């Protein structure tokens, strides 16, 4: 097992084989989420193949369960348990994984976290602390708690195990849809996009999509290093940390082909179209990559088979009580 003390030491660059090793370790605890193939014409675009990776069907409602289990299964944690800061999805995932494995967990979320995500975390039995206006402030509070309690921090994106766990999404997709030539995924702190880039680099190009109001990777690539970015978007509770993670950036800089920005209006439109055409419910962050395609910010070539990761569905957008 990897100790917490070793987690920050220098190591060889991560690879697809590292993702594969983690996939085998977490397999008993995560779902192999399905893919569906549709035609872009169903969304009013020129005909062409589109594969959707339905990761919103994962335990806890997002891909984050993969990284959460990777952390808890591959790292040593003390009696104090684990602590995590999150916009919501990572917190729910760590709370879920901790409950399954019998580990104490305290989750810090900011005030912008959605009621659906807060409800999930509470429902999984973790200690929940709502503090700070944005993710960065919740993260600072979690770090203070970790220092005082001795609990193991489980970072939402800037952690080796988190990235490798997220990468199993891409590894699974590559096996399910071998004809895919480009994979699009949303970007917040960069855990998902960097993990998928590791897993798919030999098979498909990887493209990121971010809200215009939270261009963390876009601005980092322009600057050549992680920098503070704006944090304003409808997807603020999942795609708006202050900056991209150092580890995800180092991977994305080498293996992500490009990053495109989309408006909040395009994200909402993608959410509505997913529900209208396919009866799929996605939160704003979960629909951002598809928004890049439907809005024309990313236009596939005529012979290009694209796959889009629907990464999360923790939202109260659909009222089933009517």
Helices and strands as residue ranges (DSSP letters): G 5-8, H 16-26, E 35-39, G 40-43, E 49-54, G 55-57, G 59-61, H 64-74, E 82-86, H 89-101, E 105-109, H 115-123, E 127-130, H 135-149, E 152-153, H 160-176, E 182-186, H 191-200, E 205-211, G 212-214, H 216-223, H 236-239, H 246-255, E 258-262, H 264-278, H 284-294, E 306-310
